[in-house]
Amino acid sequence: MTSNAQDDPRQNRNLPNYPFDELISSGRLLYYPCSGKDTRFPLERFAESIDSFWFVDLRYEKDLRRPISEFDVPCHSGYEVEARTKMKVYPEIRDPFVALRCQLKHSQSGRRLEVLYLSTDAVGVFQCLEKFQKRISVFCHRRDGISEGGSNLWWLHPDPAPEGAPAFLERVLAQVEDRGTIVSDGSNALPEFGTSQNNGPTNFSGPKEIVFNRFRLRSEGPFDQQCTRTIGWVVASIAETKNRS
Ligand SMILES: C[S@@+](CC[C@H](N)C(=O)[O-])C[C@H]1O[C@@H](n2cnc3c(N)ncnc32)[C@H](O)[C@@H]1O
């Protein structure tokens, strides 16, 4: 994290007292802030490489028609829900925190993974990942915006943030593991990440590489056949890249 971002109150919340000892597991983590209903694609794309999926949205408990405890986990081929646990509500926190943890098992291989739906502020959860030094293997964010309904959180834009909104790119890059992946359609991001700010052609024609501070991101091209603006970027620190070549 840059010292500017650390000191800037816009870039931080009061660190919530989440029950992280109950939530963090040792496996590979996918973090998707402001995920809304967009949970099927990450599960299908990363079920074989991710152990713990964290979907975070302020409105999971209130607005998705059904209480969070009744959410359907999109069924990925071969996986079945083994257990569902609704975690505690922590009313002392400004933004109530509700979590649903679903454990899935592959019927043939026996592989297990978990899916967490966290109904709370995604910035606070991200700060907890930083505090507990939990690296992110896949950071996923797309189809967001700054108009009504959008989060106005610039997850993939550097400081200083446009129009004073919080921006997190440097912190996200620092939290993603070496050779980890950022999935983006360019929303609330540096323009280089994609083309989603307009609703034009979906063919990716942007750069194949982004260099930002000490990080080099290489494009893996369209990730989601249903939404070809969604691009995967493999993150490496420039020092690492030099050591490997
Ligand atoms: C434009 S929607 C995008 C949803 C999703 N990414 C998709 O592809 O459908 C933005 C979402 O961000 C959520 N949101 C806004 N501010 C948030 C915050 N501080 N923490 C968590 N979620 C937030 C809203 O509830 C909303 O569901």
The ligand as an SDF file (V2000), in Angstrom:
LIG
                    3D

 27 29  0  0  0  0  0  0  0  0999 V2000
  -23.6390   -2.4240  -10.7040 C   0  0  0  0  0  0  0  0  0  0  0  0
  -23.8290   -3.6660   -9.4700 S   0  0  0  0  0  0  0  0  0  0  0  0
  -22.7230   -4.9070  -10.1350 C   0  0  0  0  0  0  0  0  0  0  0  0
  -23.0040   -6.2790   -9.5940 C   0  0  0  0  0  0  0  0  0  0  0  0
  -22.1630   -7.4110  -10.2330 C   0  0  0  0  0  0  0  0  0  0  0  0
  -20.7440   -7.1150  -10.2910 N   0  0  0  0  0  0  0  0  0  0  0  0
  -22.6740   -7.8560  -11.5580 C   0  0  0  0  0  0  0  0  0  0  0  0
  -21.8740   -8.0910  -12.4670 O   0  0  0  0  0  0  0  0  0  0  0  0
  -23.8870   -8.0320  -11.7110 O   0  0  0  0  0  0  0  0  0  0  0  0
  -22.8880   -2.9980   -8.1080 C   0  0  0  0  0  0  0  0  0  0  0  0
  -23.0770   -3.7640   -6.8150 C   0  0  0  0  0  0  0  0  0  0  0  0
  -22.2040   -3.2020   -5.8330 O   0  0  0  0  0  0  0  0  0  0  0  0
  -22.8260   -3.3170   -4.5680 C   0  0  0  0  0  0  0  0  0  0  0  0
  -22.1370   -2.3790   -3.6560 N   0  0  0  0  0  0  0  0  0  0  0  0
  -22.1150   -1.0240   -3.6950 C   0  0  0  0  0  0  0  0  0  0  0  0
  -21.3070   -0.5290   -2.7460 N   0  0  0  0  0  0  0  0  0  0  0  0
  -20.7860   -1.6000   -2.0840 C   0  0  0  0  0  0  0  0  0  0  0  0
  -19.8620   -1.7620   -1.0060 C   0  0  0  0  0  0  0  0  0  0  0  0
  -19.3190   -0.6880   -0.3930 N   0  0  0  0  0  0  0  0  0  0  0  0
  -19.5660   -3.0040   -0.5990 N   0  0  0  0  0  0  0  0  0  0  0  0
  -20.1380   -4.0910   -1.1970 C   0  0  0  0  0  0  0  0  0  0  0  0
  -21.0030   -4.0120   -2.2220 N   0  0  0  0  0  0  0  0  0  0  0  0
  -21.3190   -2.7850   -2.6710 C   0  0  0  0  0  0  0  0  0  0  0  0
  -24.2860   -3.0080   -4.8500 C   0  0  0  0  0  0  0  0  0  0  0  0
  -25.1310   -3.5380   -3.8690 O   0  0  0  0  0  0  0  0  0  0  0  0
  -24.4700   -3.6910   -6.2130 C   0  0  0  0  0  0  0  0  0  0  0  0
  -24.9600   -5.0090   -6.0880 O   0  0  0  0  0  0  0  0  0  0  0  0
  1  2  1  0
  2  3  1  0
  2 10  1  0
  3  4  1  0
  4  5  1  0
  5  6  1  0
  5  7  1  0
  7  8  2  0
  7  9  1  0
 10 11  1  0
 11 12  1  0
 11 26  1  0
 12 13  1  0
 13 14  1  0
 13 24  1  0
 14 15  1  0
 14 23  1  0
 15 16  2  0
 16 17  1  0
 17 18  1  0
 17 23  2  0
 18 19  1  0
 18 20  2  0
 20 21  1  0
 21 22  2  0
 22 23  1  0
 24 25  1  0
 24 26  1  0
 26 27  1  0
M  CHG  2   2   1   9  -1
M  END
$$$$
